[in-house]
């Protein structure tokens, strides 16, 4: 094997030379920092460093599972991501298919630009817009509700509205941007397939079903696997900005809790253990979903 590798490197040394800087960067920024994972198993004190801090084994993990907040944090994070995946994942696919079906190119370009633009709005500005539009006193939405004879709704303070607003604003902001990869796949389809389908009398629905859908299926499966591997991850910035005393039972997710315990209380070993646990669970989930996809005969991630 070493001889084959040596021959390959001598034959294609230019390609390996181009690859070398990327390998070095990945090693420095992705693999060397793994040394700090042991913080999760120590009682980390900055004065003593990582190696000098006392080893406590699984104590930090046990403290998290024994804490009062653990069930609520895990459930809130999972539900937020599960509902988000269920509601937001199909929308970019539908939008990409509809955009690909448009024949008026100017309108198509304008639509693409319009739906891409919200992606570049920062979370702070986005949440500011939500507070502005949904204010119980001066918000546009509550003004309209008042004209309809309805009482004002404290959207940002009610538990029942947190997930709806979080997921809905996320769809508005990122659904258009997420269509890019699907549109790229659709534009790579041979135009002769559409011409042949037209000659055979196929309509737009038949073209979508028998041409677009089969070409999109592998990409859809791969992205679905990747999204399932992030079911316990969270958009901490957005959740933190949307959190109010009234919606804490729904907005208290793992990312916000880690920020609160790590940055405010300095419990670095504790939050490192939580992050390591969440990454391990996400890894198991992505392996499981990928295995299910391959067993059903669908393209897997690896």
C-alpha positions in Angstrom: 0.0 0.0 0.0 2.8 2.4 0.9 4.4 1.7 -2.5 1.2 2.4 -4.3 0.8 5.7 -2.4 4.4 6.6 -3.2 3.9 5.9 -6.9 0.7 7.9 -6.9 2.4 10.9 -5.2 5.3 10.8 -7.7 2.9 10.6 -10.6 0.5 13.3 -9.5 2.8 15.4 -7.3 1.3 18.7 -8.6 -2.2 17.7 -7.3 -0.8 16.7 -3.9 1.1 19.9 -3.7 -2.1 21.8 -4.2 -3.8 19.7 -1.7 -1.1 20.0 1.0 -2.0 23.6 2.2 -5.7 22.5 2.7 -4.6 19.4 4.7 -2.4 21.5 6.9 -5.1 24.1 7.6 -7.6 21.3 8.4 -5.1 19.6 10.7 -4.3 22.9 12.6 -7.8 24.2 12.9 -9.9 21.0 13.1 -7.7 18.3 14.6 -5.3 20.1 17.0 -8.2 21.7 18.9 -9.5 18.3 19.8 -6.9 18.3 22.5 -9.2 20.6 24.4 -12.0 18.0 24.4 -10.6 16.7 27.7 -11.8 19.8 29.4 -15.2 18.0 29.5 -13.6 15.4 31.8 -11.7 17.8 34.0 -12.5 20.4 36.6 -10.9 23.1 34.4 -9.1 26.0 36.0 -7.5 28.5 33.8 -4.7 29.1 36.2 -3.6 25.4 36.0 -4.3 24.9 32.3 -5.9 21.9 30.7 -3.3 19.3 31.7 -3.0 20.7 35.3 -6.7 20.7 36.0 -8.1 17.9 38.2 -9.5 14.9 36.3 -13.2 14.2 37.3 -14.2 11.7 34.7 -18.0 11.7 33.8 -18.9 14.0 36.7 -19.8 16.9 34.4 -22.1 14.7 32.3 -23.8 13.3 35.4 -24.3 16.9 36.7 -26.1 17.8 33.5 -28.4 14.8 33.4 -29.2 15.3 37.1 -30.0 18.9 36.7 -33.5 20.3 36.8 -33.2 21.9 33.4 -31.9 18.9 31.4 -35.2 17.4 30.3 -36.6 20.8 29.3 -33.5 21.8 27.4 -33.3 18.6 25.4 -37.0 18.6 24.6 -37.2 22.2 23.6 -34.1 21.9 21.4 -35.4 18.7 19.7 -38.9 20.1 19.2 -37.6 23.3 17.8 -35.4 21.6 15.3 -37.9 18.8 14.5 -40.7 21.3 13.7 -38.3 23.5 11.8 -37.1 20.6 9.7 -40.7 19.4 9.0 -41.9 22.9 8.0 -38.9 24.5 6.4 -37.1 21.6 4.6 -39.7 21.0 1.7 -40.2 24.7 1.0 -36.9 25.4 -0.8 -37.5 22.3 -3.0 -40.9 23.5 -4.1 -39.6 27.0 -4.7 -36.7 25.7 -6.8 -39.0 23.6 -8.9 -41.4 26.6 -9.4 -38.5 28.9 -10.3 -37.1 26.3 -12.8 -40.5 26.2 -14.4 -40.7 29.9 -15.1 -40.1 30.9 -18.7 -40.0 34.7 -18.2 -36.3 35.2 -17.5 -36.5 38.7 -16.2 -39.2 37.9 -13.7 -37.3 34.7 -12.7 -34.1 36.7 -12.0 -36.0 39.4 -10.1 -37.8 36.7 -8.0 -34.5 35.0 -7.2 -32.9 38.2 -6.1 -35.9 39.0 -3.9 -36.0 35.7 -2.1 -32.2 35.6 -1.6 -32.0 39.1 0.0 -33.4 38.2 3.4 -30.6 35.8 4.0 -28.2 38.7 4.4 -30.1 40.3 7.2 -28.4 39.8 10.5 -30.1 38.0 13.4 -30.1 41.3 15.5 -31.9 43.2 12.7 -34.3 40.3 12.1 -35.4 40.1 15.8 -35.6 43.9 15.9 -38.1 43.7 13.0 -40.1 41.1 14.8 -40.3 43.3 18.0 -41.2 46.2 15.8 -44.0 44.5 13.8 -45.4 42.5 16.7 -45.4 45.1 19.5 -48.6 44.9 21.4 -49.0 48.7 21.4 -47.6 50.0 18.2 -47.0 46.9 16.1 -48.5 46.7 12.6 -49.9 43.2 13.3 -51.7 44.2 16.5 -53.0 47.4 14.7 -54.6 45.2 12.1 -56.0 42.9 14.8 -57.5 46.0 16.5 -59.2 47.0 13.3 -60.7 43.6 13.1 -62.0 43.9 16.7 -59.5 41.5 18.2 -57.5 42.0 21.3 -53.8 42.6 21.1 -51.5 39.6 21.3 -48.2 39.6 23.2 -46.4 37.6 20.5 -42.9 37.9 21.9 -44.0 37.1 25.5 -46.3 34.1 25.0 -44.9 30.6 25.1 -47.3 29.3 22.4 -45.9 31.8 19.8 -42.2 31.3 20.3 -41.7 28.2 18.0 -44.1 29.6 15.4 -42.2 32.9 15.2 -38.8 31.3 15.3 -39.5 28.8 12.5 -41.6 31.2 10.4 -39.0 34.0 10.4 -36.3 31.4 9.7 -38.3 30.2 6.6 -38.8 33.7 5.4 -35.1 34.5 5.9 -33.4 31.4 4.5 -35.8 29.4 2.3 -34.9 31.4 -0.8 -31.2 31.1 -0.2 -31.5 27.3 0.3 -33.0 26.9 -3.2 -29.6 27.6 -4.7 -28.3 24.0 -4.5 -31.6 22.6 -5.9 -31.6 25.2 -8.8 -28.0 24.2 -9.6 -29.1 20.5 -9.8 -32.1 21.4 -12.0 -30.0 23.5 -14.4 -27.7 20.6 -14.9 -30.5 18.5 -16.4 -30.1 17.9 -20.1 -32.6 20.1 -22.0 -33.2 17.3 -24.5 -35.1 15.4 -21.7 -37.6 18.3 -21.5 -37.8 18.5 -25.3 -38.4 14.7 -25.6 -41.1 14.9 -22.8 -42.8 17.8 -24.7 -42.9 15.8 -27.9 -44.4 12.9 -26.0 -47.2 15.2 -24.8 -46.0 15.6 -21.2 -47.2 18.6 -19.2 -45.4 20.5 -16.6 -46.6 18.3 -13.8 -45.4 15.2 -15.6 -42.0 16.8 -16.3 -41.6 17.7 -12.6 -42.6 14.1 -11.6 -40.5 12.2 -14.0 -37.6 14.5 -14.7 -37.1 17.0 -11.9 -37.9 14.8 -9.0 -35.6 11.9 -9.9 -32.7 14.3 -10.4 -33.3 16.1 -7.1 -33.8 13.0 -5.0 -30.1 12.3 -4.2 -29.5 15.9 -3.2 -32.7 15.9 -1.1 -31.6 12.7 0.7 -28.1 14.0 1.5 -29.3 17.3 2.8 -32.0 15.6 4.9 -29.3 13.4 6.4 -27.2 16.4 7.3 -30.2 18.2 8.8 -31.1 15.2 10.9 -27.5 15.2 12.2 -28.2 18.7 13.7 -31.4 17.9 15.6 -29.9 19.0 18.9 -28.0 21.9 17.5 -29.6 25.3 17.7 -29.4 28.9 16.4 -28.2 30.3 19.7 -28.0 33.9 18.7 -31.6 34.1 17.4 -33.0 32.1 20.4 -31.2 34.3 22.8 -32.4 37.5 21.2 -36.0 36.2 21.1 -36.0 35.1 24.7 -38.2 37.0 27.1 -39.3 36.2 30.7 -42.7 35.1 29.3 -41.5 32.6 26.7 -38.6 31.0 28.7 -40.4 27.6 29.0 -40.2 27.2 25.2 -37.1 29.3 24.4 -34.7 27.8 26.9 -32.7 25.6 24.6 -29.3 24.0 24.9 -27.4 26.7 23.1 -28.8 29.5 25.3 -28.2 27.4 28.4 -24.6 26.8 27.4 -24.0 30.5 26.8 -25.5 31.4 30.1 -23.5 28.8 32.1 -20.3 29.3 30.2 -20.0 33.0 29.5 -21.8 34.3 32.5 -20.9 31.8 35.2 -17.6 30.5 33.8 -18.4 26.8 34.2 -16.3 25.8 31.2 -15.9 22.1 32.0 -19.6 21.8 32.5 -20.6 23.4 29.1 -17.8 21.6 27.3 -19.3 18.3 28.5 -22.8 19.4 27.3 -21.4 20.3 23.9 -19.5 17.1 23.6 -22.6 15.1 24.5 -24.7 17.0 22.0 -22.2 16.4 19.2 -22.0 12.7 20.1 -25.8 12.4 19.9 -25.8 14.3 16.6 -23.1 12.0 15.2 -25.1 8.9 16.2 -28.2 10.4 14.6 -26.5 11.2 11.3 -25.0 7.6 11.2 -28.4 6.1 11.9 -30.3 8.1 9.3 -27.6 7.5 6.7 -27.8 3.7 7.4 -31.6 3.8 7.1 -31.2 5.6 3.7 -28.7 3.1 2.4 -30.8 0.1 3.5 -33.9 1.5 1.7 -31.8 1.7 -1.5 -31.5 5.5 -1.5 -28.3 7.4 -1.9 -26.4 7.8 1.4 -24.0 10.4 2.6 -21.2 7.9 2.8 
